[in-house]
Amino acid sequence: MDGNGRLLAIGPTDNTSHQRTPRQPLRLIPAAARESFAPYSRLQPGLLPQEADMTRLAPDLPRAEGTPIEVTGTVRDENGRPLRGVLLEIWNANTHGRYGHAEDHSGLKLDPYFLGLGRVLTGDDGSYRFWTIRPGAYLARPDIDRWRPKHIHLSLRGGGARLITQMYFAGDPHNDRDPMRILMGDAFERNIGKEYAPAHGDVAGGYRFDIVVGGRNATMFED
C-alpha cells in the first residue's frame, strides 16, 4: 500500500526478482558501523574530468545524436549533511532507447558516438554535475506490452556499499505503468528530475536531482 492506503499491484514484470533474492539469511551490520556509514570513495584510478560529459566519446569527436542535457544535484544524508567524495556511476540508453551493451538485443538503433557511461565525484558540498543525452523509452517486454519510461541510472559507491537509483522525467506517458513507479507510490515524485534552464546554451535543458541516503525521505534505491 502507498501512504494513502491504496493497494498497489505491480502486475507482470520481467520475472527476474528471484535472481536478485538472497539465498542465505542476511548478516546484520553492527550498530556502530551502521551509524557511521556514509558513502565515500577515494579518487578512482583513471577517473578523468571528461567522463562527466557523456554526450561525446572524446572532446574532438562529434556529439551524440539526440537532445543534450545537464543533470545537477547533491548527495546528502538523512540529516541534510552533504556527502563529499561519493563516486557516482551513470548510465542510460541512447536517444533511440538502446543501451550500448552486449545484452541489449532490442534491435533499436545504436549511436556510434554514444557509449552511455559516465563517472563523477561529489564535491565538498555534496554536489555533482554531468552531461548526457536525454534517453529514449523502450519496449522492455513485448509479450505484455510493458515499456520502460525515459530514465537515467545512478550508482552511488562508497565503503562496502553500493546504492542504485533512477532519475525519471516528468510527463513521460510510460511512467504510470513502470513497476518501480508502482512500488514507490507517492514517493515516485522524489525520483523525477526537476527541470531548469541551464546557465549556458550548450545543452537543451537541465534537470536537478537531489539524492538523500537513508531516512524516511530517502531517494528510492533498487539495490
N, C-alpha and C positions, 0 to 999 in steps of 0.2 A: 504494500500500500504506500501511497505517497503521503505528504504532510496533511492533505485534506481528507484522508481516509478513503481515497479511491483505490479500488483494486486494479493493479497494473498487470496486464498479460503480455508476455513477450511474443508468444506465437512461434512459428517455425523460425529457426535461426540456422547457423552454419553447422550445428551438430558437433562442435569440437570442444564443448565445455569439459567433457570427461578427460580430454587430453591435457587440460590445464589444472585438473583437480589433484591435490597432493595424495599420494598413495599411503603415506605414513602420517601419524599424528604430528602436528606442528610443535616445535620446541619453543617454549616461552622465553623471550629475551629478558634478562634480568632488569628489574625496575631501574637501577642506576643507569644502565645503558639506554633504556627507553627514554628516560628523562633528559639525557644529554644529547640525544640524537639530533643531528642537523646535517642535511646533505652537503657534502663538501668534497671537492676534487682538486687535487693539485694540478698544475698546468700539465696537460697531456702531451706526450711526445708527438711531434708533428702537427699540433694544433696551430693552424695558421689563421690570420685575420680574414683572409678571403673565403674561409669556409662559412662565414656568416652570409655570404652572397650566393644563394643557390640559383640565382637567375642566369649565371654564367659558369661554365666549366673552368674558365680562366679569364683574367681581365682582358686579354687580347682576342677572345673568341666572341662570336655573335651571341646575343641574348636569346634565351629560350623562347619558344612560342607561348602565346597566351598573355595574361594580364599580370605584370609585375606588381607585387605588393610588399609593404613593410609591416613587420609584426614586432611590437614592443611590449614590455611588461616588466613585472617584478616577481621575484620568488621570495615569499615570506613565511614565517612560521605562524602558528595559530594565535600568537600574541602580537602579531604585526611586525616582528623584528625581521629586517632584511637578512637574507642568507647569501653570503658572498662566496665566490669560487665554486658555485654549483655548475657542473657540466650539463648543458642541455644538448641532446642529440635530437635532430629534427629530420623528419622525412614526410613526404607527401607525394601523391600522384601528380602526373603532369596535367596540362590543361584539357587533355582528352580523357582523363580518368585512368591512365595507365601508369603502373609503377615500373621503374627500371629494375626489375627483379626477375631472376630466372623462373620463379614460381608463378609469375603473373602470366597466365595463358589466355587472357581475355581476348586477344586479337586486336585490341584497340591500338591506335597509332602511337608509336614510340617517337620521342623527340630526341634526336642525336645530341642536342645541346642542353639536355636537362637530365641530370643524374637523380635529383630529388633527395639529396642527403646534405646535411649541414651540421656544424657544431659551433657552440658559443659557450663562454663562461660568464656567469653573472658578475657584476662589478661590486664594489664595496657597499653600494646602496641596494644590492639585490637586483639591479636592473639588467635587462638583456635587450638585444635588438638583432633582427636578421631580416633578410630579404628572400623572397621566393616567388614562384608563380602560383596564382590562385588555382587550386586544384579543381579538376572536374569530378562530377559524381560518376558512379559506375554501377553496373548491374552485378551485384555480388552473387546472387542466387537466381539464375534464370528460371529454375523449376518452380520457385514460389514468388517470382517477380519482386524480389527484395533488392532494393537499391541501397547503396551507401551514399549518404549526402557528402557534399564537399567537406573535407576535414583535413587538419594537419596534426600529425602525431608529434608529441614532445616527450622525451625521456629525460628524467632527472636522475643523475647518477652521483652518488657520494657515499663514502664509507663502504659498508657492506650492503647497501640498499639501492634498489633501482625502482623508480616510480614512473609510470607511463600514463599520460593523459592525452586528450584530443581537444583541439580548438575547432569549433563549428562556426558556420556562417549563418547569420540571421536571414530568414526568408527563403531558405532552401526548401523546395517542395517535398524533399525526401526526409526532412528532419523528423517528422512526427512518427514515421514508421521504423526509425532506426532503433535496434534493440538497446543500445546504450542510452538513448534518449528516454526510452520507456522505463528502464531501470532507474534512471536518475529522477524521474518525475519533475517536480518544480525546480529541483536543483540544476536542471539542464541549463538554465539561463546563465549559470556561472561559467559554463563551458562555451559560450558564444563570444567571439571576439567583438569588441566594441569599436565600431568604425570611426575613423577620424581623418582629417585632411593632413597629409604629411607636409612638413615644412619645406620640402624641395619637390621639384616636379619630375624627378627621375623615375618615380613609380606612380601607378594609377590610383592607389588608395592605401590607407593604413588601418591596422587593427591592433587594439590594445587587449592583451590577455594576461591578467594578473593571476599568479598561481599561489595558492595557500596550501602549505603542507601541514596536515594534522588539524584536529579540532572540528567543530560542527560546521564551519564554513569552508572546509577543505574543498579544493577542486577535485572532481571525480577522477579516480585513477582506475586503470584497467588491471594493473599488476601491483 
